[in-house]
């Protein structure tokens, strides 16, 4: 690689965070600016795509300027522009993609489109300089649940995925059912600390013939049934116990499948990524399980778990080094699959 | 003064470069392909064709809406990115003004109508007096029948343009009492040339924005906001 420094301006607008960052050599985050819209979407109990897109266009220039200022740099010193082009909300993605294309076009900079989930996985490189592929990575967020082998930078073998709800989606739906506000994940995590994880037995779905796949609609339904029964009988719901028991059953499945894959494939390094990777109980459970098997466990800090542009800058750097360049016709791809390049 | 202008507010994608009184280039495509894929390659084609150095551009003009929400944002984000990267001001030109300016010098009332679905159009009323475009009614989202009534009350001949014409031409011809006519195809849709020409007027008047300030004019709140507002009003009524 030599001593050559590569500075990437990264832009991320796939959901409800308008984010920009400057990342050097794929490891050093010079700035990481995130303008969150959560408060706005709380009014609607979830992300409203049109509102998200409108906020992105209002904020994006300010966020990019701030990212450049905080990195103490200018566009003149930037080597490439990285941008999330999928998966995500199409209207939201389009704002970042159009902005990134215009900036790179006007400045004559290479344009590198990044897969959002590849970004999440890459968040692990920021704080763990020693981490290099291959490793096993569990990706858990509001829209995704994947168990993958990261074979090289930007190259993935997908072992398992969810058959129905994403893990984070199940958290949000259960949170809503017990009257917690959006976003539900962090609230369940908090409430679960006050409850007994063994108080209520919820099912842990296993899928015949697909040991690494996930299913969370069963546990979600049984939580809803439990709530209904209590309501009909006029009983008070032990919310903390319910949150703890639900969370426990989801986490157990995530950990069991990950550990099984680590054993089957003799993986020595295991990482987690995505918004749910910020869940403290999941981290602890993974940490404990990995420790007992002598496996090194990695996880990003919470700020790099939830959507951010620094992780996009890291992923863009590795794609850039591999010669990935996108044209001025780059489009948003809302259903972009992991490992797929368009 | 050199202005780079963009319009992706409707089905048309259009890019133009105006230098003082000369329209150096205009590239307009009215074909079903997403603006995200077409707009920047079109700009690139124009830039190469006229050997334009982007740093010689004085301002970026964009058709700011109303129109397709997504289309507006693609145009806006492109304009903002160019403005930020080139450190140039933006000029927001209301889309119905862009349409009306295409009919420069027409007599009577110039009424662009853009299909806003749900029996509504985005429209504005304009008139050319002494070589200037006069705004008779600011752009708005309105029921087509209400638009017809308002125009009839003005009692002057009307020329219509815009993508609302194919949708509402029948209703207009059936119900309007004042004489009407419809713009020919070369001037009945958005054109970046008109954005640029109007933007030159704006620039002379100092009506510019920073890239950070600019945002599209939707003339409509989102469906979620509309529904929430209706629910809150209903709840307030019940109390």
Contacts between the chains, C-beta under 8 A, distances in Angstrom:
chain1	res1	chain2	res2	distance
A	43	B	228	6.8
A	44	B	224	5.5
A	44	B	228	6.8
A	48	B	222	6.5
A	48	B	224	4.2
A	48	B	225	8.0
A	50	B	69	6.5
A	50	B	222	3.8
A	50	B	223	6.8
A	50	B	224	6.7
A	51	B	222	5.4
A	51	B	224	6.2
A	51	B	225	7.0
A	53	B	69	7.1
A	53	B	70	7.5
A	53	B	73	6.0
A	54	B	69	7.9
A	54	B	73	7.9
A	54	B	215	7.9
A	54	B	218	7.5
A	54	B	222	7.0
A	56	B	73	7.9
A	57	B	73	5.1
A	57	B	76	5.6
A	57	B	77	6.1
A	57	B	80	7.5
A	57	B	215	5.7
A	57	B	216	6.7
A	58	B	215	5.1
A	60	B	77	6.9
A	60	B	80	6.8
A	61	B	80	5.2
A	61	B	83	7.9
A	61	B	84	5.4
A	61	B	210	7.9
A	61	B	211	5.0
A	61	B	212	4.1
A	62	B	212	5.2
A	64	B	84	6.5
A	65	B	84	7.2
A	65	B	212	6.9
A	75	B	85	6.0
A	90	B	70	7.7
A	91	B	69	7.2
A	91	B	70	5.4
A	91	B	73	7.0
A	94	B	36	5.6
A	94	B	70	6.3
A	94	B	73	6.3
A	94	B	74	5.9
A	94	B	77	7.3
A	95	B	73	5.5
A	95	B	77	4.9
A	96	B	77	7.8
A	97	B	36	6.4
A	97	B	77	7.9
A	98	B	36	6.4
A	98	B	39	7.7
A	98	B	40	7.9
A	98	B	73	7.2
A	98	B	74	4.9
A	98	B	77	3.6
A	98	B	78	4.9
A	98	B	81	6.8
A	99	B	77	4.4
A	99	B	78	7.5
A	99	B	80	6.2
A	99	B	81	4.3
A	100	B	81	7.0
A	101	B	40	5.1
A	101	B	78	7.1
A	101	B	81	6.9
A	102	B	40	6.9
A	102	B	77	6.9
A	102	B	78	4.6
A	102	B	79	7.4
A	102	B	80	7.3
A	102	B	81	2.6
A	102	B	82	4.7
A	102	B	85	6.7
A	103	B	81	4.5
A	103	B	82	7.9
A	103	B	84	6.3
A	103	B	85	4.5
A	105	B	40	6.0
A	105	B	43	7.4
A	105	B	44	7.0
A	105	B	81	7.9
A	105	B	82	7.6
A	105	B	85	7.9
A	106	B	54	5.6
A	106	B	81	6.9
A	106	B	82	5.1
A	106	B	85	3.6
A	106	B	86	5.1
A	107	B	85	5.0
A	327	B	41	7.6
A	328	B	40	4.0
A	328	B	41	4.9
A	328	B	43	7.9
A	328	B	44	5.5
A	329	B	36	8.0
A	329	B	37	4.5
A	329	B	38	7.4
A	329	B	40	7.2
A	329	B	41	5.3
A	330	B	36	7.7
A	331	B	34	6.2
A	331	B	36	4.7
A	331	B	37	5.1
A	332	B	36	6.3
